[in-house]
Amino acid sequence: IYSDLGLVWVWSRSGLGLDLECFQFILPALPHAIDLLRDAVVKVKEAVDELEDLPSPPPPLSPPPNSSPRRQTEDKGVQCEEEDDEKKDSGVASTEDSSSSHITAASIAAKIPDSIISRGVQVLPRDTASLSTTPSESPRAQATSRLSTASCPTPKVQSRCSSKENILRSSHSAVDITKVARRHRMSPFPLTSMDKAFITVLEMTAILGTEIINYRDGMGRVLAQDVYAKDNLPPFPASVKDGYAVRAADGPGDRFIIGESQAGEQPTHTVMPGQVMRVTTGAPIPCGADAVVQVEDTELLRESEDGTEELEVRILVQARPGQDIRPIGHDIKRGECVLSKGTHMGPSEIGLLATVGVTEVEVQKFPVVAVMSTGNELLNPEDDLHPGKIRDSNRSTLLATIQEHGYPTINLGIVGDNPDDLLNALNEGISRADVIITSGGVSMGEKVCEQIVSMNGHWKMQGILDPRPTIIKARLSCDVKLDPRPEYHRCILTWHHQEPLPWAQSTGNQVSSRLMSMRSANGLLMLPPKTEQYVELHKGEVVDVMVIGRL
């Protein structure tokens, strides 16, 4: 309403006729606007409830095949009255053209609740002849009469709005962003819980295709197929400890040392009764030996003159067969599934692939994520500030967050608040990326274009079937007031000496424009909504915290 009122005051300087026309057009909504300005909550709610109960208007009818085409030139395209006359002469009823953005007086009046219309008649200027009505007319008929001239604007009005309407007619957008006065005063969409939002994202997200990569490039990737071992591990009986390979049946006693088995070498001697062989951790067990006695359970009796060799040792304990020996295939057997489909690979998994000799693996493709910012007020970070402008920070933050998780990104830059430019940018993003994230549009503004795709959706696309965030318990380091809605409050997690839980320190003011509250934040306090019993949480209380950074 305020936008149309503003146009009335500006244009009133150029003539009374234009002023009256605009005034007639917005007149049915003026009582509601006055109620809003006066903060008349009851009347505003009644009007909103009545509007919501009205049925949706029928779709515009296509023009009859024999009707005259709408003339497109600027001087003739505004001849609404002449067109209506032509249709009347030819016996064709006047209907709303599907390619036109004009609205008829009847269609406007049909959408206005009776309570608003009745209050609207009371504010009519009584000294204006052009707005007079007959006593016999109903309030809705009076509203239709008042709107009749506004539905067929004069040439001056047509030239004023034709450029925007042409843009809208050529755009695929279903929202007319020029009609600010008809926007919702409150969001028509109900609040959605975070749990439902997460579930919706996961349900609507498809898993991408697969590709073959080298195992060294597997960090952060998700396996698309099971991985099987080609060999046994260990491929030979191996010693678990440094010590001596013995025959368990010999028991304790003095033994001659016949040599040494080291990792990476295959021993050539066989251990006979009364003999032992020195072994290192991971070294093959020589033939004839069936146990290992650790060096701590022995005593050296004799060595070579130069001290480079052990010649005789005393075994102090009774060994049992198989003691401190890893048999063939003890860790991994040939043909065993070592990594399952859907495994999210990290350093350990890459090491395991190297262990079993699998160097090529099939993984889910990474989603390519395109990011763009929207808004006429935005400048690139390297640009100098101008009046009414701010530097674009959201795009840089989003790109860095996505890259931190290893996903390839596309920077679509800044797009102004123009439907065609937005459509072109979105089409470019669709052709090059799997996900588009746009930053722009706030609160109840009429120019909103926002698609929020959480990291959970990205994880689902790359094949992580249970992409839940990491949530831990922490104690509040200060009092926190609750909001009627659930909140995610940025915080810094720190550990105090000998305390089992970390402490969560608020980063301060949490308004979206205050970027300083993001600095060093590594957690999000998962705050419940305010209730009559709980309006704030107190220092020391334990809350859930979603981990978003390094601890």
KOLVEX-645739 format. One record per residue (C-alpha): residue number from 1; x, y, z. Coordinates in Angstrom, 2 decimals. Example, Ala and Ser with C-alpha at 12.3 -4.5 7.8 and 13.67 -1.06 7.14 Angstrom:
<1, <12.30, -4.50, 7.80>>;
<2, <13.67, -1.06, 7.14>>;
END
This chain:
<1, <0.00, 0.00, 0.00>>;
<2, <2.74, 2.45, 0.92>>;
<3, <4.30, 2.09, -2.53>>;
<4, <1.08, 2.93, -4.35>>;
<5, <0.39, 5.80, -1.97>>;
<6, <3.83, 7.12, -2.71>>;
<7, <3.08, 7.09, -6.42>>;
<8, <-0.12, 9.04, -5.80>>;
<9, <1.70, 11.88, -4.07>>;
<10, <4.41, 12.11, -6.70>>;
<11, <2.10, 12.04, -9.63>>;
<12, <-0.44, 14.44, -8.12>>;
<13, <1.87, 17.29, -9.10>>;
<14, <1.25, 16.61, -12.79>>;
<15, <-2.52, 16.63, -12.78>>;
<16, <-5.68, 15.94, -10.82>>;
<17, <-6.99, 13.30, -13.23>>;
<18, <-4.05, 10.97, -12.67>>;
<19, <-4.28, 11.53, -8.93>>;
<20, <-7.95, 10.54, -8.89>>;
<21, <-7.36, 7.51, -11.05>>;
<22, <-4.66, 6.14, -8.77>>;
<23, <-6.77, 7.01, -5.74>>;
<24, <-9.74, 5.13, -7.18>>;
<25, <-7.58, 2.11, -7.85>>;
<26, <-6.27, 1.80, -4.29>>;
<27, <-9.40, 3.08, -2.56>>;
<28, <-10.87, -0.35, -1.62>>;
<29, <-7.67, -1.22, 0.24>>;
<30, <-7.29, 2.12, 2.04>>;
<31, <-9.38, 1.16, 5.11>>;
<32, <-7.22, -1.91, 5.59>>;
<33, <-4.10, 0.23, 5.19>>;
<34, <-5.41, 2.70, 7.78>>;
<35, <-6.08, -0.18, 10.17>>;
<36, <-2.51, -1.32, 9.69>>;
<37, <-1.16, 2.16, 10.39>>;
<38, <-3.34, 2.49, 13.48>>;
<39, <-2.28, -1.00, 14.60>>;
<40, <-5.92, -2.04, 14.81>>;
<41, <-5.08, -5.68, 15.41>>;
<42, <-8.65, -7.00, 15.57>>;
<43, <-9.78, -5.36, 12.32>>;
<44, <-6.60, -6.36, 10.52>>;
<45, <-7.01, -9.98, 11.59>>;
<46, <-10.67, -10.00, 10.52>>;
<47, <-9.72, -8.67, 7.08>>;
<48, <-6.93, -11.20, 6.66>>;
<49, <-9.23, -14.05, 7.71>>;
<50, <-11.88, -12.98, 5.20>>;
<51, <-9.30, -12.75, 2.40>>;
<52, <-7.99, -16.21, 3.19>>;
<53, <-11.51, -17.66, 3.08>>;
<54, <-12.18, -16.34, -0.40>>;
<55, <-11.97, -18.91, -3.24>>;
<56, <-9.08, -18.63, -5.66>>;
<57, <-9.96, -16.70, -8.84>>;
<58, <-10.45, -18.82, -11.98>>;
<59, <-7.60, -18.91, -14.51>>;
<60, <-7.77, -16.27, -17.25>>;
<61, <-9.69, -17.32, -20.34>>;
<62, <-7.99, -17.54, -23.69>>;
<63, <-9.34, -15.05, -26.23>>;
<64, <-11.85, -16.47, -28.74>>;
<65, <-10.28, -17.40, -32.07>>;
<66, <-12.29, -14.74, -33.92>>;
<67, <-11.51, -11.90, -31.54>>;
<68, <-9.31, -9.03, -32.60>>;
<69, <-5.66, -9.39, -31.50>>;
<70, <-4.40, -6.94, -28.92>>;
<71, <-2.49, -4.14, -30.54>>;
<72, <1.11, -3.99, -29.30>>;
<73, <2.22, -0.49, -30.21>>;
<74, <2.56, 1.95, -27.35>>;
<75, <0.05, 4.44, -28.75>>;
<76, <-2.61, 1.82, -29.54>>;
<77, <-1.92, -0.69, -26.78>>;
<78, <-3.50, 1.69, -24.28>>;
<79, <-6.80, 2.06, -26.08>>;
<80, <-8.69, -0.15, -23.64>>;
<81, <-12.01, 1.58, -24.19>>;
<82, <-11.73, 1.24, -27.98>>;
<83, <-10.98, -2.47, -27.65>>;
<84, <-13.99, -2.98, -25.41>>;
<85, <-16.15, -1.13, -27.91>>;
<86, <-14.87, -3.34, -30.74>>;
<87, <-15.66, -6.47, -28.74>>;
<88, <-19.12, -5.21, -27.89>>;
<89, <-19.81, -4.41, -31.55>>;
<90, <-18.73, -7.89, -32.63>>;
<91, <-20.80, -9.57, -29.94>>;
<92, <-17.75, -10.95, -28.14>>;
<93, <-17.77, -10.69, -24.36>>;
<94, <-14.87, -8.75, -22.87>>;
<95, <-12.57, -11.14, -21.02>>;
<96, <-9.18, -10.77, -19.44>>;
<97, <-6.42, -11.51, -21.94>>;
<98, <-4.05, -14.20, -20.69>>;
<99, <-1.11, -12.21, -22.05>>;
<100, <-2.13, -8.99, -20.29>>;
<101, <-1.29, -7.91, -16.77>>;
<102, <-4.35, -5.63, -16.47>>;
<103, <-7.01, -6.56, -13.93>>;
<104, <-10.70, -5.82, -14.44>>;
<105, <-12.72, -3.85, -11.91>>;
<106, <-15.03, -6.80, -11.30>>;
<107, <-12.17, -9.20, -10.62>>;
<108, <-10.64, -6.79, -8.10>>;
<109, <-13.89, -6.08, -6.32>>;
<110, <-14.69, -9.80, -6.17>>;
<111, <-11.57, -10.38, -4.07>>;
<112, <-12.36, -7.71, -1.45>>;
<113, <-14.24, -8.80, 1.70>>;
<114, <-17.57, -7.15, 2.38>>;
<115, <-16.32, -5.70, 5.67>>;
<116, <-13.52, -3.85, 3.91>>;
<117, <-15.81, -2.61, 1.14>>;
<118, <-18.40, -1.30, 3.59>>;
<119, <-15.75, 0.57, 5.53>>;
<120, <-14.27, 1.77, 2.23>>;
<121, <-17.50, 3.57, 1.25>>;
<122, <-17.33, 5.63, 4.42>>;
<123, <-14.03, 7.25, 3.47>>;
<124, <-15.15, 8.40, 0.01>>;
<125, <-14.53, 12.11, -0.68>>;
<126, <-18.09, 13.49, -0.62>>;
<127, <-17.26, 16.49, -2.80>>;
<128, <-15.87, 14.41, -5.68>>;
<129, <-18.46, 13.88, -8.36>>;
<130, <-16.49, 11.21, -10.15>>;
<131, <-16.66, 9.02, -7.05>>;
<132, <-20.36, 9.45, -6.32>>;
<133, <-22.70, 6.48, -6.25>>;
<134, <-26.43, 5.99, -6.19>>;
<135, <-28.12, 4.97, -2.93>>;
<136, <-29.54, 1.84, -4.54>>;
<137, <-26.16, 0.37, -5.34>>;
<138, <-24.78, -2.35, -3.08>>;
<139, <-21.36, -1.78, -1.47>>;
<140, <-19.77, -4.33, -3.81>>;
<141, <-21.37, -2.69, -6.85>>;
<142, <-20.09, 0.67, -5.63>>;
<143, <-16.59, -0.78, -5.29>>;
<144, <-16.79, -2.18, -8.80>>;
<145, <-17.94, 1.20, -10.11>>;
<146, <-15.10, 2.99, -8.35>>;
<147, <-12.59, 0.57, -9.83>>;
<148, <-13.91, 0.65, -13.41>>;
<149, <-11.64, 3.46, -14.59>>;
<150, <-8.60, 2.04, -12.84>>;
<151, <-8.95, -1.25, -14.72>>;
<152, <-8.53, 0.62, -18.02>>;
<153, <-5.69, 3.10, -17.45>>;
<154, <-5.07, 6.24, -19.45>>;
<155, <-2.19, 6.47, -21.95>>;
<156, <0.01, 8.21, -19.36>>;
<157, <-0.45, 5.40, -16.88>>;
<158, <0.20, 2.79, -19.56>>;
<159, <3.48, 4.40, -20.56>>;
<160, <4.44, 4.50, -16.89>>;
<161, <4.07, 0.78, -16.27>>;
<162, <4.41, -0.84, -19.67>>;
<163, <8.12, -1.64, -19.35>>;
<164, <7.71, -3.60, -16.12>>;
<165, <4.66, -5.41, -17.40>>;
<166, <6.45, -6.42, -20.59>>;
<167, <9.27, -7.84, -18.49>>;
<168, <6.80, -9.84, -16.44>>;
<169, <4.96, -11.11, -19.52>>;
<170, <8.23, -12.36, -20.99>>;
<171, <9.32, -13.94, -17.71>>;
<172, <8.39, -17.36, -16.46>>;
<173, <7.98, -16.04, -12.92>>;
<174, <4.57, -16.60, -11.36>>;
<175, <4.95, -13.63, -9.01>>;
<176, <4.38, -10.04, -10.10>>;
<177, <7.02, -8.22, -8.08>>;
<178, <5.75, -4.80, -9.20>>;
<179, <2.47, -5.11, -7.27>>;
<180, <4.00, -4.34, -3.89>>;
<181, <0.66, -3.21, -2.46>>;
<182, <-0.77, -6.71, -2.92>>;
<183, <1.96, -8.58, -1.13>>;
<184, <1.21, -10.58, 1.99>>;
<185, <1.48, -8.69, 5.26>>;
<186, <2.32, -11.92, 7.00>>;
<187, <3.91, -15.02, 5.56>>;
<188, <1.29, -17.30, 3.97>>;
<189, <3.49, -20.30, 4.72>>;
<190, <3.31, -22.07, 8.10>>;
<191, <6.46, -22.46, 10.17>>;
<192, <8.26, -25.73, 9.52>>;
<193, <10.17, -27.50, 12.26>>;
<194, <13.85, -28.16, 11.69>>;
<195, <13.28, -31.90, 11.96>>;
<196, <10.66, -31.77, 9.22>>;
<197, <12.88, -29.53, 7.10>>;
<198, <15.79, -31.98, 7.35>>;
<199, <13.53, -34.90, 6.47>>;
<200, <12.07, -33.01, 3.51>>;
<201, <15.52, -32.16, 2.17>>;
<202, <16.61, -35.78, 2.39>>;
<203, <13.41, -37.11, 0.83>>;
<204, <13.64, -34.70, -2.10>>;
<205, <17.36, -35.23, -2.73>>;
<206, <18.48, -37.78, -5.30>>;
<207, <21.79, -39.63, -5.18>>;
<208, <24.10, -38.80, -8.08>>;
<209, <25.86, -41.26, -10.40>>;
<210, <29.22, -42.96, -9.89>>;
<211, <32.76, -42.65, -11.18>>;
<212, <36.07, -44.54, -10.94>>;
<213, <38.91, -42.81, -9.07>>;
<214, <42.36, -43.65, -7.75>>;
<215, <42.30, -44.63, -4.10>>;
<216, <44.61, -41.71, -3.23>>;
<217, <41.82, -39.32, -4.27>>;
<218, <39.24, -41.05, -2.09>>;
<219, <39.33, -38.68, 0.90>>;
<220, <35.75, -37.69, 1.71>>;
<221, <34.25, -39.83, -1.04>>;
<222, <31.55, -42.48, -0.64>>;
<223, <32.06, -45.99, -2.00>>;
<224, <29.55, -47.10, -4.61>>;
<225, <30.55, -50.80, -4.44>>;
<226, <31.87, -53.24, -1.85>>;
<227, <35.65, -53.72, -1.74>>;
<228, <37.11, -57.23, -1.31>>;
<229, <40.60, -58.30, -0.23>>;
<230, <42.80, -59.93, -2.84>>;
<231, <45.23, -61.47, -0.31>>;
<232, <45.46, -62.70, 3.27>>;
<233, <46.74, -60.37, 5.98>>;
<234, <49.18, -61.30, 7.29>>;
<235, <50.24, -63.51, 4.38>>;
<236, <52.51, -65.50, 6.76>>;
<237, <52.59, -66.34, 10.50>>;
<238, <53.95, -63.19, 12.14>>;
<239, <55.35, -62.39, 15.57>>;
<240, <53.32, -60.03, 17.73>>;
<241, <56.29, -59.02, 19.91>>;
<242, <60.05, -58.76, 20.04>>;
<243, <61.40, -61.94, 21.64>>;
<244, <62.25, -65.53, 20.77>>;
<245, <60.48, -68.08, 18.56>>;
<246, <60.37, -71.30, 20.59>>;
<247, <58.93, -74.79, 20.63>>;
<248, <56.21, -74.68, 23.33>>;
<249, <56.87, -78.31, 24.23>>;
<250, <60.43, -77.49, 25.32>>;
<251, <59.19, -75.45, 28.30>>;
<252, <61.49, -73.20, 30.37>>;
<253, <65.25, -73.66, 30.26>>;
<254, <68.49, -72.69, 28.58>>;
<255, <68.41, -72.56, 24.77>>;
<256, <70.90, -72.05, 21.96>>;
<257, <70.11, -69.14, 19.59>>;
<258, <70.38, -70.23, 15.92>>;
<259, <69.77, -66.89, 14.25>>;
<260, <67.38, -63.96, 13.87>>;
<261, <64.16, -63.34, 11.88>>;
<262, <63.53, -59.70, 10.99>>;
<263, <60.55, -58.01, 9.35>>;
<264, <60.82, -58.16, 5.59>>;
<265, <62.99, -61.30, 5.55>>;
<266, <62.07, -64.98, 5.32>>;
<267, <64.08, -67.18, 7.78>>;
<268, <65.91, -70.16, 6.27>>;
<269, <66.64, -72.16, 9.44>>;
<270, <64.31, -74.60, 11.20>>;
<271, <64.02, -74.49, 15.00>>;
<272, <64.86, -77.87, 16.51>>;
<273, <64.37, -79.08, 20.13>>;
<274, <66.56, -77.10, 22.51>>;
<275, <66.88, -74.20, 20.06>>;
<276, <65.26, -70.76, 19.66>>;
<277, <65.43, -67.94, 17.11>>;
<278, <65.35, -64.25, 17.94>>;
<279, <62.38, -62.46, 16.24>>;
<280, <61.21, -58.85, 15.89>>;
<281, <57.63, -57.57, 15.84>>;
<282, <55.96, -58.45, 12.54>>;
<283, <58.72, -60.83, 11.46>>;
<284, <57.87, -64.27, 9.99>>;
<285, <57.90, -67.23, 12.39>>;
<286, <60.52, -69.82, 11.39>>;
<287, <59.63, -73.42, 10.70>>;
<288, <59.64, -75.62, 13.79>>;
<289, <58.58, -72.85, 16.19>>;
<290, <54.98, -72.58, 17.41>>;
<291, <55.17, -69.80, 20.06>>;
<292, <56.91, -66.55, 20.91>>;
<293, <58.30, -65.64, 24.32>>;
<294, <58.70, -61.87, 24.81>>;
<295, <62.20, -60.60, 25.57>>;
<296, <61.11, -59.46, 29.04>>;
<297, <60.62, -63.14, 30.04>>;
<298, <64.17, -64.19, 29.15>>;
<299, <67.73, -63.83, 30.48>>;
<300, <70.83, -63.56, 28.25>>;
<301, <73.47, -66.17, 29.17>>;
<302, <76.16, -65.78, 26.55>>;
<303, <77.12, -63.44, 23.69>>;
<304, <79.86, -63.13, 21.05>>;
<305, <83.16, -61.54, 21.99>>;
<306, <82.37, -58.35, 20.04>>;
<307, <78.82, -58.16, 21.50>>;
<308, <77.11, -58.23, 18.11>>;
<309, <75.36, -61.58, 18.54>>;
<310, <73.40, -63.43, 21.21>>;
<311, <74.52, -67.04, 21.57>>;
<312, <72.52, -68.51, 24.47>>;
<313, <69.38, -67.44, 26.37>>;
<314, <67.36, -68.74, 29.34>>;
<315, <63.57, -69.02, 28.84>>;
<316, <61.90, -68.16, 32.17>>;
<317, <58.23, -69.04, 31.42>>;
<318, <56.18, -71.87, 29.98>>;
<319, <54.91, -70.89, 26.51>>;
<320, <51.67, -72.21, 25.05>>;
<321, <51.22, -73.10, 21.35>>;
<322, <50.26, -70.05, 19.25>>;
<323, <51.32, -67.58, 21.93>>;
<324, <52.01, -64.08, 20.48>>;
<325, <51.70, -65.28, 16.86>>;
<326, <49.33, -63.88, 14.24>>;
<327, <48.39, -66.76, 11.89>>;
<328, <47.89, -66.37, 8.12>>;
<329, <44.73, -64.33, 7.41>>;
<330, <44.30, -63.42, 11.06>>;
<331, <43.44, -59.77, 10.26>>;
<332, <41.98, -60.08, 6.75>>;
<333, <41.17, -63.21, 4.76>>;
<334, <41.38, -63.40, 0.98>>;
<335, <37.94, -62.57, -0.52>>;
<336, <36.70, -60.86, 2.63>>;
<337, <34.66, -57.63, 2.25>>;
<338, <36.87, -54.98, 3.81>>;
<339, <34.81, -51.87, 2.94>>;
<340, <31.08, -51.80, 2.29>>;
<341, <29.12, -49.79, -0.22>>;
<342, <28.19, -46.43, 1.31>>;
<343, <31.36, -46.13, 3.38>>;
<344, <32.45, -42.49, 3.81>>;
<345, <36.21, -42.72, 3.28>>;
<346, <38.79, -41.10, 5.48>>;
<347, <42.50, -41.67, 6.15>>;
<348, <41.93, -45.13, 7.69>>;
<349, <39.87, -46.36, 4.75>>;
<350, <42.43, -45.12, 2.24>>;
<351, <45.12, -46.95, 4.21>>;
<352, <43.04, -50.12, 4.18>>;
<353, <42.65, -49.92, 0.40>>;
<354, <46.41, -49.70, 0.11>>;
<355, <46.79, -52.68, 2.44>>;
<356, <44.61, -54.98, 0.32>>;
<357, <46.07, -53.69, -2.93>>;
<358, <42.89, -52.08, -4.32>>;
<359, <44.02, -48.96, -6.16>>;
<360, <40.90, -48.17, -8.25>>;
<361, <37.51, -47.75, -6.57>>;
<362, <34.01, -46.81, -7.70>>;
<363, <32.59, -43.88, -5.73>>;
<364, <29.54, -41.63, -5.81>>;
<365, <30.04, -38.40, -7.70>>;
<366, <30.52, -35.22, -5.73>>;
<367, <27.68, -32.70, -6.20>>;
<368, <28.80, -29.56, -8.01>>;
<369, <27.40, -26.58, -6.09>>;
<370, <26.78, -23.19, -7.70>>;
<371, <26.43, -20.10, -5.49>>;
<372, <25.08, -16.70, -6.43>>;
<373, <24.09, -13.58, -4.54>>;
<374, <21.10, -11.47, -5.52>>;
<375, <20.42, -7.81, -4.87>>;
<376, <20.93, -4.41, -6.45>>;
<377, <22.68, -3.27, -3.28>>;
<378, <25.60, -5.69, -3.55>>;
<379, <29.17, -4.97, -4.62>>;
<380, <32.11, -7.31, -5.10>>;
<381, <34.58, -7.31, -2.18>>;
<382, <37.22, -5.48, -4.23>>;
<383, <34.86, -2.60, -5.13>>;
<384, <34.71, 0.74, -3.30>>;
<385, <31.54, 1.43, -1.36>>;
<386, <28.90, 3.79, -2.77>>;
<387, <25.76, 5.24, -1.16>>;
<388, <23.20, 2.51, -0.59>>;
<389, <25.67, -0.28, -1.39>>;
<390, <27.28, -3.03, 0.68>>;
<391, <29.91, -5.63, -0.13>>;
<392, <28.75, -9.18, -0.79>>;
<393, <29.95, -11.43, 2.04>>;
<394, <27.42, -14.28, 1.93>>;
<395, <28.73, -15.67, -1.35>>;
<396, <32.30, -15.88, -0.07>>;
<397, <31.16, -17.53, 3.15>>;
<398, <29.02, -20.09, 1.36>>;
<399, <31.71, -20.96, -1.18>>;
<400, <34.30, -21.44, 1.56>>;
<401, <31.93, -23.62, 3.61>>;
<402, <31.21, -25.87, 0.65>>;
<403, <34.87, -26.10, -0.34>>;
<404, <35.75, -27.02, 3.25>>;
<405, <33.74, -30.21, 2.73>>;
<406, <35.57, -30.95, -0.51>>;
<407, <32.78, -30.17, -2.97>>;
<408, <33.55, -28.51, -6.33>>;
<409, <31.95, -25.07, -6.59>>;
<410, <30.87, -22.61, -9.28>>;
<411, <30.79, -18.89, -8.52>>;
<412, <27.81, -17.34, -10.35>>;
<413, <28.58, -13.86, -9.01>>;
<414, <26.07, -11.14, -8.19>>;
<415, <22.71, -10.91, -9.97>>;
<416, <20.54, -7.80, -9.74>>;
<417, <16.86, -7.73, -8.81>>;
<418, <15.63, -8.27, -12.34>>;
<419, <13.45, -11.30, -13.21>>;
<420, <15.11, -11.94, -16.57>>;
<421, <18.63, -11.66, -15.15>>;
<422, <17.72, -14.01, -12.32>>;
<423, <16.19, -16.49, -14.74>>;
<424, <19.27, -16.43, -16.97>>;
<425, <21.59, -16.94, -14.01>>;
<426, <19.51, -19.82, -12.69>>;
<427, <19.46, -21.46, -16.12>>;
<428, <23.24, -21.16, -16.29>>;
<429, <23.57, -22.71, -12.86>>;
<430, <21.23, -25.56, -13.75>>;
<431, <23.27, -26.36, -16.85>>;
<432, <26.56, -26.51, -14.92>>;
<433, <25.77, -27.60, -11.36>>;
<434, <23.81, -30.16, -9.36>>;
<435, <22.84, -27.70, -6.63>>;
<436, <22.19, -23.95, -6.74>>;
<437, <22.37, -21.88, -3.57>>;
<438, <21.11, -18.31, -3.82>>;
<439, <21.64, -15.68, -1.16>>;
<440, <19.20, -12.78, -1.18>>;
<441, <15.70, -11.75, -0.27>>;
<442, <14.80, -11.05, 3.36>>;
<443, <11.85, -11.41, 5.69>>;
<444, <8.55, -10.33, 4.10>>;
<445, <10.12, -8.42, 1.21>>;
<446, <8.40, -8.83, -2.12>>;
<447, <11.60, -9.65, -4.02>>;
<448, <12.54, -13.02, -2.58>>;
<449, <14.54, -15.70, -4.36>>;
<450, <16.10, -18.13, -1.94>>;
<451, <16.83, -21.84, -2.04>>;
<452, <18.50, -23.17, 1.08>>;
<453, <20.24, -26.51, 0.61>>;
<454, <21.83, -27.81, 3.79>>;
<455, <25.01, -29.82, 3.93>>;
<456, <22.75, -32.78, 4.74>>;
<457, <21.38, -32.55, 1.21>>;
<458, <24.88, -32.44, -0.26>>;
<459, <25.89, -35.47, 1.78>>;
<460, <22.79, -37.34, 0.60>>;
<461, <23.60, -36.54, -3.05>>;
<462, <27.06, -38.08, -2.70>>;
<463, <25.62, -41.25, -1.21>>;
<464, <25.78, -40.71, 2.55>>;
<465, <22.45, -42.25, 3.54>>;
<466, <22.44, -41.09, 7.18>>;
<467, <23.83, -37.55, 6.99>>;
<468, <23.24, -36.38, 10.53>>;
<469, <25.30, -33.58, 12.06>>;
<470, <27.50, -34.10, 15.12>>;
<471, <25.64, -33.04, 18.28>>;
<472, <27.23, -32.94, 21.75>>;
<473, <26.27, -31.72, 25.22>>;
<474, <27.69, -28.48, 26.62>>;
<475, <27.14, -26.09, 29.52>>;
<476, <26.06, -22.51, 28.99>>;
<477, <28.63, -19.95, 30.10>>;
<478, <25.98, -17.19, 30.37>>;
<479, <22.23, -16.68, 30.49>>;
<480, <20.47, -16.91, 27.11>>;
<481, <16.99, -15.52, 26.42>>;
<482, <14.72, -17.75, 24.36>>;
<483, <12.78, -16.79, 21.23>>;
<484, <9.24, -17.94, 20.36>>;
<485, <10.87, -19.98, 17.59>>;
<486, <13.64, -22.58, 17.97>>;
<487, <17.02, -20.93, 17.43>>;
<488, <20.53, -21.95, 16.44>>;
<489, <22.76, -19.63, 18.47>>;
<490, <26.41, -19.30, 17.40>>;
<491, <28.89, -20.16, 20.14>>;
<492, <32.51, -21.08, 20.90>>;
<493, <33.12, -24.44, 22.59>>;
<494, <35.99, -24.69, 25.08>>;
<495, <37.05, -27.30, 27.65>>;
<496, <37.96, -26.47, 31.24>>;
<497, <40.52, -28.56, 33.10>>;
<498, <39.18, -31.90, 34.39>>;
<499, <35.56, -31.16, 33.40>>;
<500, <33.65, -33.77, 31.38>>;
<501, <31.58, -31.31, 29.33>>;
<502, <32.72, -28.31, 27.30>>;
<503, <31.42, -24.80, 27.96>>;
<504, <29.52, -22.91, 25.28>>;
<505, <30.32, -19.19, 25.11>>;
<506, <27.87, -17.06, 23.11>>;
<507, <29.42, -14.97, 20.33>>;
<508, <27.14, -12.04, 21.14>>;
<509, <24.39, -10.39, 19.14>>;
<510, <22.93, -12.97, 16.75>>;
<511, <21.19, -10.72, 14.21>>;
<512, <21.87, -11.86, 10.65>>;
<513, <23.66, -8.63, 9.73>>;
<514, <26.26, -8.99, 12.48>>;
<515, <29.00, -11.06, 10.85>>;
<516, <31.30, -10.61, 13.85>>;
<517, <29.19, -13.18, 15.71>>;
<518, <30.39, -15.79, 13.21>>;
<519, <34.05, -15.26, 14.07>>;
<520, <35.66, -18.32, 15.71>>;
<521, <32.25, -19.97, 16.17>>;
<522, <32.54, -23.76, 16.14>>;
<523, <29.10, -24.67, 17.45>>;
<524, <25.41, -23.84, 17.27>>;
<525, <23.38, -23.86, 20.48>>;
<526, <20.17, -25.75, 19.72>>;
<527, <17.81, -23.57, 21.76>>;
<528, <14.19, -24.63, 22.34>>;
<529, <11.30, -22.20, 21.78>>;
<530, <10.18, -19.94, 24.60>>;
<531, <7.25, -21.11, 26.71>>;
<532, <5.32, -19.62, 29.62>>;
<533, <7.45, -21.66, 32.02>>;
<534, <10.81, -21.13, 30.30>>;
<535, <11.74, -17.72, 28.92>>;
<536, <15.50, -18.10, 29.24>>;
<537, <18.23, -20.63, 29.95>>;
<538, <20.68, -19.96, 32.76>>;
<539, <24.43, -20.23, 33.09>>;
<540, <25.55, -23.80, 33.76>>;
<541, <22.53, -25.48, 32.17>>;
<542, <23.30, -28.35, 29.77>>;
<543, <22.13, -27.91, 26.17>>;
<544, <22.64, -29.64, 22.82>>;
<545, <25.24, -28.11, 20.51>>;
<546, <25.67, -28.84, 16.81>>;
<547, <29.37, -28.92, 15.95>>;
<548, <30.18, -26.79, 12.88>>;
<549, <33.94, -26.32, 13.21>>;
<550, <37.12, -27.67, 14.70>>;
<551, <37.06, -28.32, 18.42>>;
END
